Amino acid sequence: MNASTAAVPVAVHGFTWTAALMGIANIMLGGIGVTMMRNLPVFRKLANEREANLLTERASEMGKMREAYERLEARLNIKDAVHEAERAYDRHRINNLSATLNAFFMMVRAHPDDAGTAAQMMKEERERQVEEEKREALALQQLIADLTTEKGKPE
């Protein structure tokens, strides 16, 4: 550098594009910050309203889920009752068969020469039991129909 032209700071020169862009950036950032601060209560209100809506929706969904659960539980109780009634019916039939067979064996053992008479008596007893079992089966079917039509239907 020579003595006649000394270094002059940029600020003394006046306008520069860098300074202009930095000024615009500062104004924009400041404007965004002020806008955000002004709208913060609005954003909070919107967030609170959305959360309240979600809680209301969740509460109604939980109510529907409880109702569905109660219906399913009622259906399960009906199925359990039906299953238990069927098992009791089956146990009764098996006990009838077992008792008849045991009685037949005892009669044949006691009087081997009267096996034909014992067989005829057991046949008559089994016919009576079969008729009784048919009535019980009809009653069981009616019970199942009553249970499933009254309480088993979803609302």
Number of C-alpha atoms within 10 A of each C-alpha: 6 6 6 6 7 8 9 8 8 10 9 7 8 8 10 10 8 9 13 11 11 11 12 12 12 12 12 12 12 12 12 12 12 12 11 13 12 11 12 12 11 12 13 11 12 12 12 12 12 12 12 12 12 12 12 12 12 12 12 12 12 12 12 12 12 12 13 14 12 12 17 14 12 16 18 13 14 17 16 12 15 19 13 12 15 16 12 12 16 14 12 14 16 12 12 17 15 12 12 18 15 12 15 20 16 13 18 17 12 11 12 12 10 12 16 11 14 19 16 12 16 17 14 12 13 16 12 11 16 15 11 12 17 11 12 14 15 11 12 16 14 12 14 18 13 12 17 15 10 9 14 18 11 11 7
